[in-house]
Amino acid sequence: MAESSTNRSYWIIWALLTVTLGALLAWVLFDAGDKSLYMPGPLSDGHHQLVDSCDSCHTDSFGGGEVLQEACVECHGDVRVKPFDSHPRAKFTDPRNADRLEKIDAIHCVTCHTEHRPEITQKDGLTQPKDVCFHCHADIGNDRPSHEGMEFNTCANAGCHNYHNNRALYTDFLLKHAEAPANKERARLPGREFADVLDEILEYPRDHYPVQSLSSGDADAPQEHAGNEQIHADWLASGHAQAGVNCSACHQPRNAEGELGSWVNKPGTEGCIACHSLEVKRFGEGKHGMRLAASLSPMIPARARLPMKEKAAHAELTCNSCHGAHDYSTAFAAVDACLQCHNDQHSTTYTDSPHAQLWEAELAGTAQSNTGVSCASCHMPRIDFDVNDWMSRKMVDHNQSANLSPNSKMLRSACLHCHGLGFSINALADRQLIDKNFNGAPGVHVESIDLAIKDQERYLQELQSPGG
């Protein structure tokens, strides 16, 4: 009898523990903010900042692949169309290519980008099948004899092919720039033009902040917030004061009806978005701002997977982290803001690089504008960006992840403003040179241009031959 009573007690305890555990798991699934308990493995380098926000991708707890696909498109869909994507979804939804989907499902992102699988995750977050290129390009050795005998797992070697953005590595582009010298005679980065096109940007709140220089007496901060002389001096010397952007523009964001809100001592991105909506949007798409875009706390260097300076471990990354609170120095944001956190070899050797010498010369006024090369020149380049359906403008791309990996995406947006294509491809393929922040000449040679020339010569010979 005693044994039966003991067994009953065990069953009751087991049932209570099961119910308690089930309730806990259900609470985590449906109500708790942190659902990392359910993670089957770590996230990739591109998404690890979102470990606290499973809902960013798993928008439906019981959804399948279609939910994940929607999440991928929500963040990356804009750049997954031509001309930025050489393998857009439309290529594979074309009925003429339907047979290719029988081997590789090229329509869904998770075919090559599966999260939580660190044991098979390669560089750039790839978990792609090893034969992903073979099924469409099995005859490449016949079409291009220069490629005969090459293994299909070498297609994505540095300087060869990018599955998505191949705009600087396709054959015609390689041939066009084959003879370019290592350094261009007139090396210039694109200039700024935001102030020049304000009249064409309909969203700019010019009704409240006309583009005109403001004087000391124009500051509209309430009396209780206007006593700090240093803040006042920083604002007065800033581009904001020179362009008519008053205190209230940042500290009292207006609502949809244009009415001033209450005063905010330390405004976040809501203080920037009225005038810089594109910059804020792009910031939220990169590693620096993606946590803010997901309504999480700001990214801090302590969460990074690259070496960071210990003293900056808990510094929050917002717009003001780089642009300061009131002076909004773009010069500080372009270099010093980066080096106050980053501590990898590529970053720490920047100050001894030829790029840094050019940057210092421009700041000192001994070199022409747009000839200096800062950290931002390459990692946050000025690009042509479509503002709306009828205009584009040069914009500093605040998504610092956009051309980061694979690094050959930097070719068109950064390197080719100053250097030739062959030199740039070789430099980006040289890991030691990257670590030295490009202080020296490339020590490797990528054959992409050589192969393109060989195929072009063969093509021309076939045209000239009898029956060609």
C-alpha positions in Angstrom: 0.0 0.0 0.0 2.8 2.4 0.9 4.5 1.6 -2.4 1.3 2.5 -4.3 1.1 5.8 -2.4 4.7 6.6 -3.3 4.1 5.9 -7.0 1.0 8.1 -6.9 3.1 10.9 -5.4 5.7 10.5 -8.2 3.0 10.6 -10.8 1.5 13.8 -9.3 4.9 15.5 -9.1 5.7 14.4 -12.7 2.3 15.8 -13.9 2.8 19.1 -12.1 6.3 19.5 -13.5 5.0 18.7 -17.0 2.2 21.2 -16.7 4.6 23.9 -15.3 7.1 23.3 -18.0 4.4 23.3 -20.7 3.0 26.6 -19.3 6.5 28.1 -19.3 7.2 27.1 -22.8 3.8 28.5 -23.9 4.5 31.7 -22.2 7.9 32.1 -23.8 6.3 31.3 -27.2 3.4 33.6 -27.1 4.1 36.4 -24.5 7.8 36.6 -23.6 10.0 39.0 -25.6 13.0 36.8 -25.5 12.3 33.5 -27.4 16.0 32.4 -27.7 15.1 29.4 -25.6 13.7 27.9 -28.8 16.8 28.6 -30.9 18.2 25.4 -32.3 21.6 27.0 -32.8 23.5 30.4 -33.0 22.6 33.0 -35.6 25.0 33.9 -38.4 27.2 37.0 -38.3 24.7 38.9 -40.4 21.7 38.4 -38.0 23.2 37.7 -34.6 22.2 41.2 -33.4 18.5 40.0 -33.6 18.9 37.2 -31.1 16.4 39.0 -28.9 13.9 39.4 -31.6 12.9 36.0 -33.1 9.7 37.8 -34.3 11.8 39.7 -36.8 11.9 36.6 -39.0 9.4 34.2 -37.4 6.5 36.6 -37.7 4.1 33.7 -37.2 5.0 31.2 -34.5 3.4 28.4 -36.5 4.3 29.6 -40.0 6.6 27.6 -42.3 8.9 28.5 -45.1 6.6 31.0 -46.6 6.8 33.1 -43.5 10.6 33.1 -43.5 10.6 34.0 -47.2 8.4 37.0 -46.5 10.8 38.1 -43.7 13.8 37.8 -46.1 12.0 39.9 -48.8 10.9 42.5 -46.2 14.5 43.3 -45.4 16.4 42.4 -48.6 13.8 42.5 -51.4 14.8 46.0 -52.7 18.2 44.8 -53.8 17.1 41.4 -55.1 16.0 42.8 -58.5 17.9 43.8 -61.5 20.4 45.4 -61.9 21.6 44.7 -58.4 20.8 41.0 -58.5 22.1 38.9 -61.3 19.9 36.0 -60.2 16.6 37.7 -59.4 13.6 35.6 -58.5 12.0 36.6 -61.8 14.7 34.6 -63.6 13.5 31.4 -62.0 9.7 32.1 -62.2 10.1 32.3 -65.9 8.6 29.1 -67.3 11.5 28.7 -69.6 13.7 28.0 -66.6 11.3 25.8 -64.7 13.4 22.7 -65.2 16.3 24.2 -63.3 14.1 24.4 -60.1 13.9 20.6 -60.1 17.4 20.4 -58.7 17.9 23.7 -56.9 15.0 25.8 -55.4 16.5 29.2 -56.4 13.2 31.0 -55.6 13.5 30.7 -51.8 16.3 32.4 -49.8 16.6 29.6 -47.3 17.9 27.3 -50.0 21.3 29.0 -49.5 20.8 31.0 -46.3 19.6 28.7 -43.5 20.0 30.2 -40.0 20.9 28.3 -36.8 23.3 25.9 -38.6 26.8 27.0 -37.5 28.3 23.6 -38.5 27.6 24.2 -42.1 27.5 28.0 -42.2 30.3 29.5 -44.4 31.4 33.1 -44.9 28.7 35.6 -45.7 26.1 33.4 -43.9 26.0 30.9 -46.8 24.7 27.3 -46.3 24.3 26.7 -50.0 24.5 23.3 -51.7 28.0 22.7 -53.0 26.6 22.0 -56.4 24.4 25.2 -56.6 26.2 26.5 -59.7 26.5 23.2 -61.5 22.9 22.6 -62.4 22.7 25.7 -64.6 26.3 26.0 -65.7 27.4 22.4 -66.3 28.5 23.2 -69.8 30.6 26.3 -68.9 33.8 24.5 -69.9 32.4 24.1 -73.4 31.0 27.6 -73.7 34.2 29.2 -72.2 37.3 27.0 -72.7 39.1 29.3 -70.3 37.0 27.7 -67.5 37.6 24.1 -68.5 38.6 21.9 -65.6 37.6 24.4 -62.9 35.8 23.1 -59.9 32.3 24.4 -59.3 33.1 25.2 -55.7 35.6 27.9 -56.9 33.0 30.1 -58.7 32.7 32.4 -55.8 36.4 32.8 -55.2 37.5 36.4 -54.5 37.3 38.4 -57.7 35.4 35.8 -59.7 31.6 35.6 -59.4 29.0 36.9 -57.0 25.7 35.1 -57.1 23.7 38.2 -56.4 25.6 41.4 -57.2 27.9 40.6 -60.1 27.9 44.1 -61.6 31.7 44.6 -61.4 32.7 41.1 -62.4 30.8 40.2 -65.5 32.7 39.7 -68.8 31.8 42.9 -70.6 32.7 45.0 -67.6 36.0 43.2 -67.1 36.9 43.8 -70.8 35.9 47.5 -70.7 38.2 48.2 -67.8 41.0 45.7 -68.6 43.6 48.3 -69.4 42.8 50.7 -66.6 46.0 51.8 -64.6 46.3 51.0 -60.9 45.7 54.7 -60.0 43.5 57.0 -61.9 44.9 60.3 -63.1 41.9 62.2 -61.6 41.0 60.3 -58.4 37.8 61.8 -57.0 35.0 60.6 -54.8 31.4 61.8 -55.5 30.6 65.1 -53.9 27.8 65.9 -51.5 24.6 67.3 -53.0 21.9 67.0 -50.3 21.8 70.8 -49.9 21.7 71.4 -53.6 18.6 69.2 -54.2 16.5 70.2 -51.2 14.1 72.0 -53.4 13.3 68.8 -55.2 12.8 66.7 -52.0 9.1 67.1 -51.4 9.3 65.4 -47.9 11.7 68.0 -46.6 9.8 70.2 -43.9 10.8 73.5 -45.5 7.5 75.1 -44.3 8.7 74.9 -40.8 12.4 75.2 -41.4 13.2 77.4 -44.4 16.7 76.8 -45.8 18.4 79.9 -44.5 21.2 80.6 -42.1 20.2 81.1 -38.5 21.8 83.5 -36.0 22.4 83.2 -32.2 19.1 84.9 -31.4 17.1 82.6 -33.7 17.4 79.5 -31.5 14.0 78.4 -30.4 14.8 76.1 -27.5 12.6 76.8 -24.4 14.2 79.0 -21.8 14.7 76.1 -19.4 16.8 74.2 -22.0 18.7 77.1 -23.5 21.3 77.7 -20.8 24.3 75.6 -22.0 26.7 77.9 -23.9 28.7 75.1 -25.4 25.7 73.4 -26.8 24.5 76.7 -28.2 27.9 77.4 -29.8 28.1 73.9 -31.3 24.7 74.2 -32.9 25.5 77.7 -34.2 28.6 76.5 -36.0 26.9 73.4 -37.4 25.5 72.7 -40.8 22.1 72.6 -39.2 22.1 76.2 -38.1 23.5 77.2 -41.5 20.6 75.4 -43.2 17.8 76.7 -41.1 17.4 73.7 -38.8 16.4 75.0 -35.4 16.4 73.3 -32.0 12.8 72.3 -32.2 13.4 70.4 -35.4 15.2 67.7 -33.5 13.9 68.1 -29.9 10.2 68.6 -30.8 9.4 66.3 -33.7 6.1 67.2 -35.3 3.1 64.9 -35.6 1.3 64.1 -38.9 -0.6 67.4 -38.7 2.6 69.4 -38.4 2.1 70.3 -34.7 5.1 70.5 -32.4 5.4 67.6 -29.9 6.7 67.9 -26.4 10.3 68.6 -25.8 12.7 65.6 -25.8 16.0 66.1 -24.1 17.8 63.3 -26.0 16.0 62.6 -29.2 16.6 59.3 -31.0 16.1 58.6 -34.7 12.7 60.3 -34.5 14.5 63.6 -34.4 16.4 62.8 -37.6 13.8 61.1 -39.7 11.8 64.2 -40.8 14.8 65.5 -42.9 16.9 62.3 -43.3 14.3 59.5 -43.7 16.4 57.7 -46.4 19.5 57.8 -44.2 17.6 56.5 -41.1 16.0 53.7 -43.2 19.4 52.6 -44.6 20.9 52.9 -41.1 18.3 50.4 -39.8 19.2 47.9 -42.5 22.8 47.6 -41.5 24.6 46.0 -38.6 24.8 49.3 -36.7 21.1 50.1 -36.7 19.2 46.8 -37.3 18.4 46.4 -33.6 16.7 49.8 -33.5 14.8 49.0 -36.6 13.5 45.9 -34.8 12.4 48.0 -31.8 15.2 46.6 -29.7 17.7 48.4 -27.6 20.6 50.0 -29.6 23.5 47.9 -30.7 26.6 48.0 -28.5 30.1 47.0 -29.4 30.0 44.3 -26.7 27.6 42.4 -28.9 29.9 42.6 -31.9 31.8 39.6 -33.3 34.7 41.8 -34.5 37.4 43.0 -32.0 36.2 46.2 -30.3 37.8 48.6 -27.9 37.0 47.6 -24.3 36.2 51.2 -23.2 33.5 51.4 -25.9 31.9 48.1 -25.0 28.6 49.5 -23.8 28.4 52.6 -26.0 25.0 52.7 -27.7 24.9 53.0 -31.5 22.5 55.7 -32.6 22.7 58.6 -35.0 24.4 60.7 -32.4 27.0 58.1 -31.7 28.8 59.2 -34.8 27.5 62.7 -35.5 27.7 64.1 -32.0 24.9 65.7 -30.1 24.9 69.2 -31.6 27.9 69.9 -33.9 27.0 67.0 -36.2 30.6 66.9 -37.6 30.7 64.7 -40.7 34.5 64.7 -40.5 34.4 63.2 -37.0 31.7 60.7 -38.2 33.9 59.6 -41.2 36.9 58.4 -39.2 37.1 59.1 -35.5 33.7 57.8 -34.8 34.7 54.4 -36.3 38.0 54.2 -34.5 36.5 54.9 -31.1 35.0 51.4 -31.2 36.6 49.2 -33.9 39.8 47.4 -32.8 40.5 44.9 -35.6 43.8 45.1 -37.5 42.3 46.7 -40.6 40.9 49.5 -38.5 43.9 50.2 -36.3 46.3 50.4 -39.2 44.2 53.0 -41.1 46.0 55.9 -39.6 49.3 54.8 -41.2 47.8 54.1 -44.6 48.0 56.2 -47.8 44.2 56.6 -47.6 44.6 58.3 -44.2 47.3 60.7 -45.6 44.9 61.8 -48.3 42.2 62.3 -45.8 44.4 64.4 -43.5 45.5 66.5 -46.5 41.9 67.3 -47.5 41.0 68.2 -43.9 44.1 70.5 -43.7 43.1 72.2 -46.9 46.3 71.2 -48.8 44.4 68.8 -51.1 41.2 69.3 -53.2 37.8 68.3 -51.8 36.6 64.7 -52.3 40.2 63.4 -52.7 40.6 62.2 -49.1 39.7 58.6 -48.3 38.1 58.1 -44.9 36.6 54.9 -43.4 33.2 56.1 -44.6 34.5 56.7 -48.1 34.6 52.9 -48.6 32.2 51.5 -46.0 29.5 54.2 -46.3 30.1 55.5 -49.8 28.1 58.2 -51.5 25.9 56.5 -54.0 23.1 57.4 -56.5 19.9 56.6 -54.7 16.4 56.8 -56.0 14.5 59.3 -53.8 11.3 58.8 -55.7 10.0 58.0 -59.1 11.4 61.1 -60.8 14.7 61.9 -59.1 17.8 60.4 -57.6 20.6 62.0 -55.6 24.0 61.3 -54.1 23.4 59.9 -50.7 25.8 58.7 -48.0 24.7 55.0 -47.7 24.3 54.6 -43.9 23.8 50.9 -44.4 27.5 50.1 -43.7 26.8 46.4 -44.4 25.6 47.0 -48.0 29.0 46.5 -49.7 30.8 44.8 -46.9 30.6 41.2 -47.9 31.5 39.8 -50.4 33.9 42.8 -50.5 34.0 42.9 -54.3 30.7 44.8 -54.0 32.9 47.7 -53.1 34.4 47.8 -56.6 31.8 50.1 -58.2 30.7 52.0 -55.1 34.2 52.8 -53.8 37.4 51.5 -55.3 36.8 52.4 -59.0 36.5 56.1 -58.2 40.3 56.1 -57.7 41.7 52.8 -58.9 41.7 50.6 -61.9 39.6 47.4 -61.9 42.4 44.9 -62.1 44.3 46.6 -59.3 41.2 46.8 -57.1 40.2 43.1 -57.7 43.6 42.0 -56.6 43.7 44.3 -53.6 40.3 43.1 -52.3 41.5 39.5 -52.7 44.7 40.0 -50.6 43.9 39.3 -47.0 47.3 40.6 -45.7 46.9 43.8 -47.7 43.4 44.3 -46.2 44.9 43.8 -42.7 47.4 46.5 -43.5 44.6 48.8 -44.7 45.9 48.8 -48.2 49.4 50.1 -47.3 51.3 48.7 -50.3 50.6 46.9 -53.6 48.5 43.7 -53.9 50.5 40.5 -53.5 48.0 38.3 -55.3 46.8 38.1 -58.8 43.2 37.2 -59.7 42.8 35.9 -63.2 39.3 37.2 -63.9 40.4 39.8 -66.5 42.9 37.4 -68.1 40.2 34.8 -68.6 37.8 37.4 -70.0 40.5 38.5 -72.5 41.2 34.9 -73.5 37.5 34.2 -74.2 37.2 37.5 -76.2 40.2 36.6 -78.3 38.8 33.1 -79.0 35.4 34.6 -79.9 37.0 37.1 -82.4 39.1 34.3 -83.9 36.0 32.2 -84.5 34.3 35.1 -86.2 37.2 35.5 -88.6 37.6 31.8 -89.3 35.9 30.2 -92.4 32.3 29.4 -91.5 32.5 31.6 -88.4 
